Amino acid sequence: MNKIVKINDKMQKGEYELTQEPGENFDPEFKPELSPKELLEMGIFGGKYMTDCTDEFPSDWFEHAKLSPEKKDISLNYYQVDASLSLKAWQEKGWIHLGDPRGWFQWYCRYYYGRRLPEEDQIQIKRWKAIKRHAGAIKKNCEKKDQSCRKKQRQTLLHWAYDSRKI
């Protein structure tokens, strides 16, 4: 399947290779519950995330995406709460990989699309697994499927491709 994807956005220029079919052949430990398309349609990151990257990914990912090109709009988030740290905070914590300057969700979009970077993939999958602790807090403190309980943690889980509506 090898295909070269060109990157030309405000934060990055270059290219990468797709070696897998989109949405297939994931690491056996990585089982995201939602695709990038589903997340963008539900509402994540105040709609601001990747608004200048739409040419990089399949156009159908953005057909019903809740986007806000000018500035973050929390009302677009599924739970209508801000559950994001700034990019600067992520950079200061050393969580940003040079190949994915926007962070985990950009890595996930590219991984889902078919890019594989074995070393970086393992780092990001480990981080994804660690976020699941928020699901435990919701289960412990909320009535089952009470979407009004712990909205910030639910939104955080959505950002990481966990479907918090099921909890």
C-alpha positions as semicolon CSV with decimal commas, in nm:
position;residue;x (nm);y (nm);z (nm)
1;M;0,000;0,000;0,000
2;N;0,288;0,245;0,013
3;K;0,169;0,598;-0,057
4;I;0,343;0,929;0,014
5;V;0,142;1,199;0,191
6;K;0,250;1,559;0,154
7;I;0,234;1,789;0,458
8;N;0,193;2,161;0,401
9;D;0,035;2,342;0,694
10;K;0,118;2,625;0,936
11;M;0,327;2,404;1,164
12;Q;0,493;2,156;0,932
13;K;0,608;2,090;0,579
14;G;0,731;1,758;0,447
15;E;0,596;1,414;0,379
16;Y;0,545;1,068;0,524
17;E;0,469;0,723;0,395
18;L;0,152;0,521;0,449
19;T;0,233;0,152;0,482
20;Q;-0,106;0,023;0,603
21;E;-0,463;0,059;0,487
22;P;-0,656;0,326;0,683
23;G;-0,800;0,193;1,008
24;E;-0,628;-0,144;0,978
25;N;-0,337;-0,341;1,123
26;F;-0,317;-0,160;1,456
27;D;-0,082;-0,272;1,730
28;P;-0,273;-0,539;1,929
29;E;-0,250;-0,324;2,244
30;F;-0,405;-0,021;2,071
31;K;-0,783;-0,042;2,050
32;P;-0,926;0,307;2,004
33;E;-1,304;0,317;2,029
34;L;-1,355;0,608;1,790
35;S;-1,198;0,701;1,456
36;P;-1,054;1,045;1,385
37;K;-1,357;1,115;1,164
38;E;-1,598;1,026;1,446
39;L;-1,406;1,241;1,694
40;L;-1,401;1,541;1,463
41;E;-1,777;1,504;1,407
42;M;-1,850;1,473;1,780
43;G;-1,650;1,782;1,871
44;I;-1,302;1,790;2,020
45;F;-1,038;2,051;2,101
46;G;-1,287;2,337;2,059
47;G;-1,291;2,275;1,685
48;K;-0,954;2,443;1,641
49;Y;-0,745;2,133;1,596
50;M;-0,607;2,071;1,246
51;T;-0,819;2,327;1,065
52;D;-0,523;2,396;0,834
53;C;-0,448;2,024;0,778
54;T;-0,760;1,911;0,595
55;D;-0,571;1,845;0,270
56;E;-0,354;1,585;0,446
57;F;-0,639;1,347;0,530
58;P;-0,944;1,201;0,352
59;S;-1,199;1,474;0,279
60;D;-1,482;1,269;0,430
61;W;-1,317;1,309;0,772
62;F;-1,412;1,677;0,755
63;E;-1,757;1,668;0,589
64;H;-1,939;1,694;0,924
65;A;-1,648;1,794;1,147
66;K;-1,710;2,061;1,408
67;L;-1,433;2,305;1,322
68;S;-1,353;2,661;1,423
69;P;-1,067;2,793;1,207
70;E;-1,039;3,131;1,379
71;K;-1,019;3,033;1,748
72;K;-1,108;2,758;1,990
73;D;-1,484;2,740;2,051
74;I;-1,563;2,523;2,353
75;S;-1,931;2,508;2,256
76;L;-1,823;2,278;1,971
77;N;-1,685;2,019;2,214
78;Y;-1,916;1,724;2,270
79;Y;-1,940;1,799;2,643
80;Q;-1,901;2,176;2,592
81;V;-1,616;2,200;2,842
82;D;-1,249;2,283;2,793
83;A;-1,046;1,970;2,859
84;S;-0,724;2,069;2,681
85;L;-0,386;2,192;2,786
86;S;-0,226;2,444;2,555
87;L;0,025;2,333;2,294
88;K;0,284;2,533;2,487
89;A;0,214;2,325;2,801
90;W;0,252;2,004;2,599
91;Q;0,582;2,132;2,460
92;E;0,708;2,226;2,807
93;K;0,624;1,878;2,938
94;G;0,816;1,717;2,650
95;W;0,508;1,541;2,513
96;I;0,549;1,661;2,155
97;H;0,735;1,455;1,896
98;L;0,896;1,655;1,616
99;G;0,718;1,445;1,354
100;D;0,377;1,536;1,502
101;P;0,409;1,895;1,627
102;R;0,041;1,915;1,728
103;G;0,059;1,619;1,964
104;W;-0,119;1,292;2,028
105;F;-0,427;1,347;1,812
106;Q;-0,215;1,432;1,510
107;W;-0,015;1,115;1,571
108;Y;-0,342;0,920;1,600
109;C;-0,479;1,063;1,273
110;R;-0,160;0,968;1,091
111;Y;-0,148;0,624;1,254
112;Y;-0,513;0,560;1,169
113;Y;-0,446;0,679;0,814
114;G;-0,170;0,417;0,779
115;R;0,161;0,569;0,886
116;R;0,377;0,356;1,114
117;L;0,675;0,475;1,317
118;P;0,744;0,177;1,546
119;E;0,934;0,359;1,822
120;E;0,704;0,662;1,831
121;D;0,396;0,441;1,799
122;Q;0,492;0,254;2,116
123;I;0,539;0,578;2,309
124;Q;0,202;0,713;2,198
125;I;0,018;0,385;2,260
126;K;0,160;0,378;2,613
127;R;0,030;0,733;2,670
128;W;-0,310;0,636;2,526
129;K;-0,334;0,342;2,767
130;A;-0,247;0,566;3,064
131;I;-0,535;0,807;2,992
132;K;-0,786;0,530;3,056
133;R;-0,749;0,603;3,429
134;H;-1,010;0,873;3,374
135;A;-1,264;0,605;3,284
136;G;-1,206;0,447;3,624
137;A;-1,275;0,777;3,799
138;I;-1,600;0,818;3,605
139;K;-1,712;0,464;3,686
140;K;-1,629;0,514;4,053
141;N;-1,798;0,852;4,095
142;C;-2,088;0,862;3,846
143;E;-2,411;0,679;3,781
144;K;-2,383;0,462;3,471
145;K;-2,417;0,670;3,152
146;D;-2,481;0,994;3,345
147;Q;-2,336;1,224;3,080
148;S;-2,357;1,526;3,310
149;C;-2,113;1,371;3,559
150;R;-1,742;1,452;3,519
151;K;-1,777;1,619;3,181
152;K;-1,416;1,732;3,172
153;Q;-1,288;1,378;3,219
154;R;-1,536;1,251;2,960
155;Q;-1,418;1,513;2,710
156;T;-1,057;1,420;2,785
157;L;-1,134;1,056;2,710
158;L;-1,292;1,160;2,379
159;H;-0,976;1,348;2,285
160;W;-0,794;1,015;2,326
161;A;-1,045;0,807;2,123
162;Y;-1,223;0,647;2,420
163;D;-1,601;0,659;2,389
164;S;-1,698;0,804;2,725
165;R;-2,067;0,791;2,633
166;K;-2,055;0,419;2,714
167;I;-1,941;0,471;3,075
